[in-house]
Structures are given as structure tokens and as C-alpha cells.
Amino acid sequence: MEVPPLHPGPASLELLLLQAEHRSSYIWEGQLLSQMFHARRIDNMWDFLRAHHLHPRIVRRLQDTGFYRIVEIGRLQLDWSLITALIEQWQPETHTFHLPIGEATITLQEVEVLYGLSVDGHHVALPHAIREYTGLQYLEMLQRLTGFQLADEAALIGASRLQLTPARLHLEAMHADITDDTPDLHINRYTRLLLLFMFGGILFPNTSENLVSLRFLHHLEWLDDLHDYS
């Protein structure tokens, strides 16, 4: 028996409140049948962590900085259907979720509980001198704090933005040398580069260009002080 073709669109629009404005409507209406879509992906830190088990010394260093909870969250199995349903209840006018029990929104308390990040402490701000750095000065700071050396300024995008892929490749090269006897200098350099990768790939991702700002290096210089920042 011949199976009749199924319409790719939703059977009901009662839950998909934003469907009329979503790009998938073009596919469901048959306007883009011949065009292939590809997801925009940043250099994936989770792939790196799955392939490279962190040494206990690195784990302890990340715990001291207050960022290890983010690594643990990356191992959770997410319910994508539930997340999609939640997104559909988001109202951009009020910045709240409209739920059967009432309105709800995301607060700093959720950030603190889920990510383990402090919401109290010193403000994160850059000195004016750092803002005036040239690309060469950022490259020198990168080499000094992480041991990662780029060939020249041409490897940067603008004065301060670095592509994540070269950083990940250097991190992979460093990973094999981390042992119980590795000097603290190299442990700290590995931790800084991993945190830079985390900032660009998870906390502040740029999905269009796969970049991370080297201005973060200013706050990564003193790892023992990271937990004091908000």
C-alpha cells in the first residue's frame, strides 16, 4: 500500500507560539526544498573533554578557580524536547516564561546554583592600558601566560580576537605532557588556555567566527584570585 506523503509542518500551532517567525517555516512551506542547511558550530570544548580526560591536578586547579562545575554540566544528558517546549513559552516583551503556574524568569541565583559561579565579589573590568594593547602585545601576553606562541599578528582577527581551533590544537599537544611531576608553571599555563577555550566556546561563544577575546587573559594571570570575582 502506498503511504501518502506527510506534511513536515506541525499538526498544531497551539504550543509553537513563535513558529510563524521561525526560519523553519520556510522549509515546512516548501520554499527551500533544494537548499541544504548546516548548523553553525563553534570549536567544541565538549569534544575535547570527551577525548582528553583531565588530569587530577588540572581538575583541582579548575575547582580552585570556581569553573569546574561548568565541565561537570557538560556531561549531563539534556532533554532537547523539554528545552524546545520551554523556549516556546519565552515572551521577549517581558523577558519571562509564561507557564501554567505563572510567569518565571532566569535570575542570578540560577546562575550561581547551576554553574557554581559566584555572583558576589570584585567587578570584572579592564584597565585602560589593556584596552589600548596592540596585537603584538596580546600575542606576547598569550605566550607568557599559556605558552602558546602564534607566528605573527596575522593570526589574530582584529587586535585581540583569536580563533579557537589553533588554541585547541596547542591544548591537545600540552595535554600529553601533564603528569604528577609536571611543574606548576605548566599546570597553570594549561589551565589558563583551557579556561580561555571555555570562555570562547561555552560562556561567551561567537558562533559566526569561532573567536575568543584575548582580553580575558588579563583576569587569568592570577588564577588564585579568580574565585574573588563576581
C-alpha atoms as an extended CHARMM CRD file, in Angstrom:
* protein
*
       230  EXT
         1         1  MET       CA              0.0000000000        0.0000000000        0.0000000000  PROA      1               0.0000000000
         2         2  GLU       CA              1.3710000000        3.3830000000       -0.9400000000  PROA      2               0.0000000000
         3         3  VAL       CA              1.9990000000        5.6240000000        2.0390000000  PROA      3               0.0000000000
         4         4  PRO       CA              0.7250000000        9.1660000000        1.4750000000  PROA      4               0.0000000000
         5         5  PRO       CA              3.3470000000       11.9000000000        1.9260000000  PROA      5               0.0000000000
         6         6  LEU       CA              3.3910000000       13.6150000000        5.2860000000  PROA      6               0.0000000000
         7         7  HSD       CA              3.4330000000       17.3540000000        5.6570000000  PROA      7               0.0000000000
         8         8  PRO       CA              6.6370000000       18.3120000000        7.5220000000  PROA      8               0.0000000000
         9         9  GLY       CA              4.9330000000       21.0990000000        9.4320000000  PROA      9               0.0000000000
        10        10  PRO       CA              3.4030000000       20.8410000000       12.9280000000  PROA      10              0.0000000000
        11        11  ALA       CA             -0.0160000000       19.2950000000       13.3520000000  PROA      11              0.0000000000
        12        12  SER       CA             -0.9640000000       22.0220000000       15.8080000000  PROA      12              0.0000000000
        13        13  LEU       CA              0.3220000000       25.5330000000       16.4480000000  PROA      13              0.0000000000
        14        14  GLU       CA             -1.0270000000       25.7530000000       19.9940000000  PROA      14              0.0000000000
        15        15  LEU       CA              2.4080000000       25.1570000000       21.5550000000  PROA      15              0.0000000000
        16        16  LEU       CA              4.6460000000       26.5870000000       18.8180000000  PROA      16              0.0000000000
        17        17  LEU       CA              3.8010000000       30.1890000000       19.5230000000  PROA      17              0.0000000000
        18        18  LEU       CA              6.7780000000       31.6230000000       17.6430000000  PROA      18              0.0000000000
        19        19  GLN       CA              6.5750000000       29.3060000000       14.6290000000  PROA      19              0.0000000000
        20        20  ALA       CA              5.3220000000       31.9890000000       12.2450000000  PROA      20              0.0000000000
        21        21  GLU       CA              8.5590000000       33.9190000000       12.7720000000  PROA      21              0.0000000000
        22        22  HSD       CA             10.9290000000       30.9350000000       12.7400000000  PROA      22              0.0000000000
        23        23  ARG       CA             13.1390000000       30.1370000000        9.7510000000  PROA      23              0.0000000000
        24        24  SER       CA             11.9530000000       26.5150000000        9.7450000000  PROA      24              0.0000000000
        25        25  SER       CA              8.6050000000       27.7290000000        8.3980000000  PROA      25              0.0000000000
        26        26  TYR       CA             10.2760000000       28.2440000000        5.0110000000  PROA      26              0.0000000000
        27        27  ILE       CA             11.1510000000       24.5480000000        4.9120000000  PROA      27              0.0000000000
        28        28  TRP       CA              7.7180000000       23.4260000000        6.0510000000  PROA      28              0.0000000000
        29        29  GLU       CA              6.0880000000       25.5750000000        3.3990000000  PROA      29              0.0000000000
        30        30  GLY       CA              8.2400000000       24.0200000000        0.6790000000  PROA      30              0.0000000000
        31        31  GLN       CA             10.1820000000       27.1580000000       -0.2340000000  PROA      31              0.0000000000
        32        32  LEU       CA             13.6800000000       25.7450000000        0.3980000000  PROA      32              0.0000000000
        33        33  LEU       CA             13.4490000000       22.1140000000       -0.6650000000  PROA      33              0.0000000000
        34        34  SER       CA             16.6200000000       22.2060000000       -2.7800000000  PROA      34              0.0000000000
        35        35  GLN       CA             18.8270000000       24.0380000000       -0.2700000000  PROA      35              0.0000000000
        36        36  MET       CA             20.9030000000       22.1760000000        2.2930000000  PROA      36              0.0000000000
        37        37  PHE       CA             21.1930000000       23.6670000000        5.7610000000  PROA      37              0.0000000000
        38        38  HSD       CA             24.2200000000       23.2370000000        8.0260000000  PROA      38              0.0000000000
        39        39  ALA       CA             24.3860000000       24.0350000000       11.7200000000  PROA      39              0.0000000000
        40        40  ARG       CA             26.8370000000       26.7520000000       12.6890000000  PROA      40              0.0000000000
        41        41  ARG       CA             29.1990000000       25.1750000000       15.1960000000  PROA      41              0.0000000000
        42        42  ILE       CA             31.9450000000       26.5960000000       17.3270000000  PROA      42              0.0000000000
        43        43  ASP       CA             35.0770000000       24.6040000000       18.1120000000  PROA      43              0.0000000000
        44        44  ASN       CA             33.5410000000       22.1820000000       20.5770000000  PROA      44              0.0000000000
        45        45  MET       CA             35.1100000000       22.0630000000       24.0240000000  PROA      45              0.0000000000
        46        46  TRP       CA             32.9480000000       19.0700000000       24.9700000000  PROA      46              0.0000000000
        47        47  ASP       CA             34.5080000000       17.0350000000       22.1480000000  PROA      47              0.0000000000
        48        48  PHE       CA             37.9250000000       17.9110000000       23.5290000000  PROA      48              0.0000000000
        49        49  LEU       CA             36.9550000000       16.8750000000       27.0630000000  PROA      49              0.0000000000
        50        50  ARG       CA             35.4500000000       13.5800000000       25.8880000000  PROA      50              0.0000000000
        51        51  ALA       CA             38.6650000000       12.7330000000       24.0620000000  PROA      51              0.0000000000
        52        52  HSD       CA             41.0420000000       14.0050000000       26.7640000000  PROA      52              0.0000000000
        53        53  HSD       CA             40.4440000000       13.0060000000       30.3790000000  PROA      53              0.0000000000
        54        54  LEU       CA             41.5990000000       15.8560000000       32.6180000000  PROA      54              0.0000000000
        55        55  HSD       CA             44.4650000000       15.0590000000       34.9500000000  PROA      55              0.0000000000
        56        56  PRO       CA             43.5400000000       15.3070000000       38.6770000000  PROA      56              0.0000000000
        57        57  ARG       CA             45.9380000000       18.2280000000       39.0600000000  PROA      57              0.0000000000
        58        58  ILE       CA             44.0620000000       20.1550000000       36.3740000000  PROA      58              0.0000000000
        59        59  VAL       CA             40.7350000000       19.2400000000       37.9980000000  PROA      59              0.0000000000
        60        60  ARG       CA             41.9250000000       20.5980000000       41.3480000000  PROA      60              0.0000000000
        61        61  ARG       CA             43.1520000000       23.7960000000       39.6930000000  PROA      61              0.0000000000
        62        62  LEU       CA             39.8090000000       24.3170000000       37.9560000000  PROA      62              0.0000000000
        63        63  GLN       CA             37.9990000000       23.6660000000       41.2320000000  PROA      63              0.0000000000
        64        64  ASP       CA             40.1390000000       26.3240000000       42.9020000000  PROA      64              0.0000000000
        65        65  THR       CA             39.1610000000       28.8550000000       40.2200000000  PROA      65              0.0000000000
        66        66  GLY       CA             35.4480000000       28.0590000000       40.5770000000  PROA      66              0.0000000000
        67        67  PHE       CA             34.9090000000       26.9600000000       36.9680000000  PROA      67              0.0000000000
        68        68  TYR       CA             34.9660000000       23.1630000000       37.2560000000  PROA      68              0.0000000000
        69        69  ARG       CA             31.1750000000       22.9350000000       37.6840000000  PROA      69              0.0000000000
        70        70  ILE       CA             30.8430000000       24.0050000000       34.0380000000  PROA      70              0.0000000000
        71        71  VAL       CA             32.9090000000       20.9920000000       32.9930000000  PROA      71              0.0000000000
        72        72  GLU       CA             30.6020000000       18.7450000000       35.0310000000  PROA      72              0.0000000000
        73        73  ILE       CA             27.4720000000       20.2910000000       33.4790000000  PROA      73              0.0000000000
        74        74  GLY       CA             28.8060000000       19.4180000000       30.0340000000  PROA      74              0.0000000000
        75        75  ARG       CA             28.4650000000       15.7250000000       30.9160000000  PROA      75              0.0000000000
        76        76  LEU       CA             24.7220000000       15.9590000000       31.5980000000  PROA      76              0.0000000000
        77        77  GLN       CA             22.2090000000       14.4340000000       29.1800000000  PROA      77              0.0000000000
        78        78  LEU       CA             19.8490000000       17.2070000000       28.1000000000  PROA      78              0.0000000000
        79        79  ASP       CA             16.1840000000       16.7950000000       27.2530000000  PROA      79              0.0000000000
        80        80  TRP       CA             16.0650000000       18.7520000000       23.9960000000  PROA      80              0.0000000000
        81        81  SER       CA             12.2930000000       18.3670000000       23.6360000000  PROA      81              0.0000000000
        82        82  LEU       CA             11.7870000000       19.9110000000       27.0480000000  PROA      82              0.0000000000
        83        83  ILE       CA             14.1740000000       22.7600000000       26.2130000000  PROA      83              0.0000000000
        84        84  THR       CA             12.3630000000       23.4290000000       22.9250000000  PROA      84              0.0000000000
        85        85  ALA       CA              8.9980000000       23.4910000000       24.7160000000  PROA      85              0.0000000000
        86        86  LEU       CA             10.4110000000       25.9100000000       27.2830000000  PROA      86              0.0000000000
        87        87  ILE       CA             11.7640000000       28.2240000000       24.5860000000  PROA      87              0.0000000000
        88        88  GLU       CA              8.3220000000       28.3830000000       23.0390000000  PROA      88              0.0000000000
        89        89  GLN       CA              6.9810000000       29.8290000000       26.2950000000  PROA      89              0.0000000000
        90        90  TRP       CA              9.5110000000       32.6790000000       26.3250000000  PROA      90              0.0000000000
        91        91  GLN       CA              7.9940000000       36.1240000000       25.8890000000  PROA      91              0.0000000000
        92        92  PRO       CA             10.5860000000       38.6410000000       24.6350000000  PROA      92              0.0000000000
        93        93  GLU       CA              8.4040000000       41.6070000000       25.5720000000  PROA      93              0.0000000000
        94        94  THR       CA              8.5070000000       40.7690000000       29.2840000000  PROA      94              0.0000000000
        95        95  HSD       CA             11.6720000000       38.6190000000       29.3320000000  PROA      95              0.0000000000
        96        96  THR       CA              9.7640000000       35.8960000000       31.1770000000  PROA      96              0.0000000000
        97        97  PHE       CA              8.4970000000       32.3720000000       30.5840000000  PROA      97              0.0000000000
        98        98  HSD       CA              4.6890000000       32.1710000000       30.5340000000  PROA      98              0.0000000000
        99        99  LEU       CA              3.8900000000       28.8900000000       32.2700000000  PROA      99              0.0000000000
       100       100  PRO       CA              0.6140000000       27.3790000000       33.5430000000  PROA      100             0.0000000000
       101       101  ILE       CA              1.7360000000       28.1800000000       37.0930000000  PROA      101             0.0000000000
       102       102  GLY       CA              2.5360000000       31.8080000000       36.2490000000  PROA      102             0.0000000000
       103       103  GLU       CA              5.5000000000       33.8190000000       34.9760000000  PROA      103             0.0000000000
       104       104  ALA       CA              9.1030000000       32.8010000000       35.6170000000  PROA      104             0.0000000000
       105       105  THR       CA             12.4580000000       34.1630000000       34.5510000000  PROA      105             0.0000000000
       106       106  ILE       CA             16.1700000000       33.4660000000       34.9490000000  PROA      106             0.0000000000
       107       107  THR       CA             17.9180000000       35.1390000000       37.8620000000  PROA      107             0.0000000000
       108       108  LEU       CA             21.4810000000       35.3180000000       39.1350000000  PROA      108             0.0000000000
       109       109  GLN       CA             20.5520000000       32.7020000000       41.7190000000  PROA      109             0.0000000000
       110       110  GLU       CA             20.0460000000       30.1600000000       38.9160000000  PROA      110             0.0000000000
       111       111  VAL       CA             23.4570000000       31.0430000000       37.5210000000  PROA      111             0.0000000000
       112       112  GLU       CA             25.0630000000       30.5630000000       40.9260000000  PROA      112             0.0000000000
       113       113  VAL       CA             23.2940000000       27.2570000000       41.6460000000  PROA      113             0.0000000000
       114       114  LEU       CA             23.6780000000       25.6570000000       38.2040000000  PROA      114             0.0000000000
       115       115  TYR       CA             27.1350000000       26.8640000000       37.2120000000  PROA      115             0.0000000000
       116       116  GLY       CA             28.6880000000       27.2590000000       40.6450000000  PROA      116             0.0000000000
       117       117  LEU       CA             29.8190000000       30.7690000000       39.6910000000  PROA      117             0.0000000000
       118       118  SER       CA             29.9350000000       33.4590000000       42.3280000000  PROA      118             0.0000000000
       119       119  VAL       CA             27.6050000000       36.4350000000       41.9100000000  PROA      119             0.0000000000
       120       120  ASP       CA             29.3170000000       38.3640000000       44.7030000000  PROA      120             0.0000000000
       121       121  GLY       CA             32.7990000000       39.8220000000       44.7160000000  PROA      121             0.0000000000
       122       122  HSD       CA             35.0030000000       42.0890000000       42.6330000000  PROA      122             0.0000000000
       123       123  HSD       CA             33.6770000000       43.5920000000       39.4150000000  PROA      123             0.0000000000
       124       124  VAL       CA             35.1600000000       42.3220000000       36.1600000000  PROA      124             0.0000000000
       125       125  ALA       CA             36.6950000000       45.3450000000       34.4410000000  PROA      125             0.0000000000
       126       126  LEU       CA             39.6610000000       46.0240000000       32.1990000000  PROA      126             0.0000000000
       127       127  PRO       CA             42.3040000000       48.6630000000       32.8930000000  PROA      127             0.0000000000
       128       128  HSD       CA             42.5010000000       51.3320000000       30.2130000000  PROA      128             0.0000000000
       129       129  ALA       CA             46.0620000000       50.2410000000       29.4090000000  PROA      129             0.0000000000
       130       130  ILE       CA             44.8560000000       46.7800000000       28.3770000000  PROA      130             0.0000000000
       131       131  ARG       CA             42.2290000000       48.2800000000       26.0920000000  PROA      131             0.0000000000
       132       132  GLU       CA             44.9770000000       50.0740000000       24.1900000000  PROA      132             0.0000000000
       133       133  TYR       CA             47.0730000000       46.9420000000       23.6130000000  PROA      133             0.0000000000
       134       134  THR       CA             48.2420000000       46.1580000000       20.0920000000  PROA      134             0.0000000000
       135       135  GLY       CA             48.0220000000       42.7330000000       18.5160000000  PROA      135             0.0000000000
       136       136  LEU       CA             51.7060000000       42.1310000000       19.2280000000  PROA      136             0.0000000000
       137       137  GLN       CA             51.2240000000       42.9010000000       22.9220000000  PROA      137             0.0000000000
       138       138  TYR       CA             48.3210000000       40.4450000000       23.1230000000  PROA      138             0.0000000000
       139       139  LEU       CA             50.4430000000       37.7610000000       21.4730000000  PROA      139             0.0000000000
       140       140  GLU       CA             53.2300000000       38.3480000000       23.9830000000  PROA      140             0.0000000000
       141       141  MET       CA             50.7370000000       38.0650000000       26.8630000000  PROA      141             0.0000000000
       142       142  LEU       CA             49.3000000000       34.8760000000       25.3380000000  PROA      142             0.0000000000
       143       143  GLN       CA             52.7370000000       33.2740000000       25.1160000000  PROA      143             0.0000000000
       144       144  ARG       CA             53.7500000000       34.3370000000       28.6190000000  PROA      144             0.0000000000
       145       145  LEU       CA             50.5800000000       33.0950000000       30.3380000000  PROA      145             0.0000000000
       146       146  THR       CA             49.8030000000       29.9490000000       28.3100000000  PROA      146             0.0000000000
       147       147  GLY       CA             52.9900000000       29.0300000000       26.4640000000  PROA      147             0.0000000000
       148       148  PHE       CA             51.0580000000       29.2360000000       23.1920000000  PROA      148             0.0000000000
       149       149  GLN       CA             53.0290000000       31.0960000000       20.5340000000  PROA      149             0.0000000000
       150       150  LEU       CA             51.4990000000       32.2490000000       17.2600000000  PROA      150             0.0000000000
       151       151  ALA       CA             53.6420000000       33.0490000000       14.2680000000  PROA      151             0.0000000000
       152       152  ASP       CA             52.6490000000       36.7050000000       13.9230000000  PROA      152             0.0000000000
       153       153  GLU       CA             49.8590000000       39.2340000000       14.3120000000  PROA      153             0.0000000000
       154       154  ALA       CA             48.2370000000       37.9990000000       11.0980000000  PROA      154             0.0000000000
       155       155  ALA       CA             46.8790000000       35.0550000000       13.1220000000  PROA      155             0.0000000000
       156       156  LEU       CA             44.6320000000       37.4580000000       15.0400000000  PROA      156             0.0000000000
       157       157  ILE       CA             41.2750000000       38.8110000000       13.9380000000  PROA      157             0.0000000000
       158       158  GLY       CA             41.4900000000       42.4940000000       14.6830000000  PROA      158             0.0000000000
       159       159  ALA       CA             43.8120000000       43.3670000000       17.5460000000  PROA      159             0.0000000000
       160       160  SER       CA             42.6070000000       40.9850000000       20.2420000000  PROA      160             0.0000000000
       161       161  ARG       CA             40.4730000000       38.1110000000       18.8980000000  PROA      161             0.0000000000
       162       162  LEU       CA             41.9440000000       34.6490000000       18.4100000000  PROA      162             0.0000000000
       163       163  GLN       CA             40.4850000000       31.6840000000       16.5490000000  PROA      163             0.0000000000
       164       164  LEU       CA             39.7200000000       28.7940000000       18.8980000000  PROA      164             0.0000000000
       165       165  THR       CA             40.9600000000       25.9620000000       16.6760000000  PROA      165             0.0000000000
       166       166  PRO       CA             44.7120000000       26.7830000000       16.9400000000  PROA      166             0.0000000000
       167       167  ALA       CA             44.2820000000       27.1420000000       20.7020000000  PROA      167             0.0000000000
       168       168  ARG       CA             42.6420000000       23.7160000000       20.9190000000  PROA      168             0.0000000000
       169       169  LEU       CA             45.4230000000       22.0930000000       18.8790000000  PROA      169             0.0000000000
       170       170  HSD       CA             48.0450000000       23.5480000000       21.2200000000  PROA      170             0.0000000000
       171       171  LEU       CA             45.9890000000       22.3820000000       24.2160000000  PROA      171             0.0000000000
       172       172  GLU       CA             45.9890000000       18.8540000000       22.8070000000  PROA      172             0.0000000000
       173       173  ALA       CA             49.7710000000       18.9900000000       22.4340000000  PROA      173             0.0000000000
       174       174  MET       CA             50.1480000000       20.1370000000       26.0520000000  PROA      174             0.0000000000
       175       175  HSD       CA             47.7240000000       17.5000000000       27.3550000000  PROA      175             0.0000000000
       176       176  ALA       CA             50.0610000000       14.5640000000       26.7920000000  PROA      176             0.0000000000
       177       177  ASP       CA             52.7560000000       16.1740000000       28.9620000000  PROA      177             0.0000000000
       178       178  ILE       CA             50.5970000000       16.6540000000       32.0960000000  PROA      178             0.0000000000
       179       179  THR       CA             51.7220000000       14.1870000000       34.7970000000  PROA      179             0.0000000000
       180       180  ASP       CA             52.0480000000       14.0510000000       38.5820000000  PROA      180             0.0000000000
       181       181  ASP       CA             55.5250000000       15.5690000000       38.2070000000  PROA      181             0.0000000000
       182       182  THR       CA             54.6610000000       18.3920000000       35.8020000000  PROA      182             0.0000000000
       183       183  PRO       CA             55.9040000000       21.7600000000       37.1400000000  PROA      183             0.0000000000
       184       184  ASP       CA             53.2350000000       24.1190000000       38.4710000000  PROA      184             0.0000000000
       185       185  LEU       CA             54.1400000000       26.6260000000       35.7430000000  PROA      185             0.0000000000
       186       186  HSD       CA             52.9160000000       24.2400000000       33.0390000000  PROA      186             0.0000000000
       187       187  ILE       CA             49.8270000000       23.2610000000       35.0650000000  PROA      187             0.0000000000
       188       188  ASN       CA             48.8570000000       26.9210000000       35.2930000000  PROA      188             0.0000000000
       189       189  ARG       CA             49.5210000000       27.5080000000       31.5920000000  PROA      189             0.0000000000
       190       190  TYR       CA             47.3510000000       24.5370000000       30.6350000000  PROA      190             0.0000000000
       191       191  THR       CA             44.5870000000       25.7330000000       32.9760000000  PROA      191             0.0000000000
       192       192  ARG       CA             44.6610000000       29.2590000000       31.5370000000  PROA      192             0.0000000000
       193       193  LEU       CA             44.4130000000       28.0410000000       27.9510000000  PROA      193             0.0000000000
       194       194  LEU       CA             41.5900000000       25.6520000000       28.8890000000  PROA      194             0.0000000000
       195       195  LEU       CA             39.7070000000       28.4980000000       30.5820000000  PROA      195             0.0000000000
       196       196  LEU       CA             40.2550000000       30.7020000000       27.5260000000  PROA      196             0.0000000000
       197       197  PHE       CA             38.8110000000       27.8720000000       25.4310000000  PROA      197             0.0000000000
       198       198  MET       CA             35.8770000000       27.6500000000       27.8640000000  PROA      198             0.0000000000
       199       199  PHE       CA             35.1810000000       31.3790000000       27.6670000000  PROA      199             0.0000000000
       200       200  GLY       CA             35.1930000000       31.4200000000       23.8640000000  PROA      200             0.0000000000
       201       201  GLY       CA             33.4570000000       28.0890000000       23.3440000000  PROA      201             0.0000000000
       202       202  ILE       CA             30.8710000000       27.9980000000       26.1530000000  PROA      202             0.0000000000
       203       203  LEU       CA             30.3710000000       31.1360000000       28.2390000000  PROA      203             0.0000000000
       204       204  PHE       CA             30.8310000000       33.7970000000       25.5500000000  PROA      204             0.0000000000
       205       205  PRO       CA             30.6480000000       31.9330000000       22.2060000000  PROA      205             0.0000000000
       206       206  ASN       CA             30.8690000000       33.6120000000       18.8340000000  PROA      206             0.0000000000
       207       207  THR       CA             29.0700000000       31.1310000000       16.5600000000  PROA      207             0.0000000000
       208       208  SER       CA             29.7660000000       33.0300000000       13.3590000000  PROA      208             0.0000000000
       209       209  GLU       CA             33.5420000000       33.3300000000       13.5880000000  PROA      209             0.0000000000
       210       210  ASN       CA             34.7250000000       30.8490000000       16.2550000000  PROA      210             0.0000000000
       211       211  LEU       CA             36.6850000000       33.5090000000       18.1350000000  PROA      211             0.0000000000
       212       212  VAL       CA             37.7040000000       34.3310000000       21.6900000000  PROA      212             0.0000000000
       213       213  SER       CA             38.8570000000       37.6910000000       23.0160000000  PROA      213             0.0000000000
       214       214  LEU       CA             42.4010000000       37.7430000000       24.3860000000  PROA      214             0.0000000000
       215       215  ARG       CA             41.3130000000       40.4730000000       26.7920000000  PROA      215             0.0000000000
       216       216  PHE       CA             40.2470000000       37.6360000000       29.1090000000  PROA      216             0.0000000000
       217       217  LEU       CA             43.9470000000       36.9240000000       29.6610000000  PROA      217             0.0000000000
       218       218  HSD       CA             44.1820000000       39.9070000000       31.9920000000  PROA      218             0.0000000000
       219       219  HSD       CA             41.9250000000       38.1580000000       34.5320000000  PROA      219             0.0000000000
       220       220  LEU       CA             43.5780000000       34.7740000000       34.0180000000  PROA      220             0.0000000000
       221       221  GLU       CA             47.0250000000       35.9840000000       35.0300000000  PROA      221             0.0000000000
       222       222  TRP       CA             46.3630000000       35.4110000000       38.7540000000  PROA      222             0.0000000000
       223       223  LEU       CA             44.4240000000       32.1460000000       38.9050000000  PROA      223             0.0000000000
       224       224  ASP       CA             44.2210000000       32.1790000000       42.6980000000  PROA      224             0.0000000000
       225       225  ASP       CA             42.1930000000       35.4060000000       42.5480000000  PROA      225             0.0000000000
       226       226  LEU       CA             39.5270000000       34.1880000000       40.1050000000  PROA      226             0.0000000000
       227       227  HSD       CA             37.1320000000       32.9640000000       42.7860000000  PROA      227             0.0000000000
       228       228  ASP       CA             37.0440000000       36.5050000000       44.2560000000  PROA      228             0.0000000000
       229       229  TYR       CA             35.3410000000       37.9410000000       41.1510000000  PROA      229             0.0000000000
       230       230  SER       CA             31.6280000000       38.2100000000       40.5490000000  PROA      230             0.0000000000
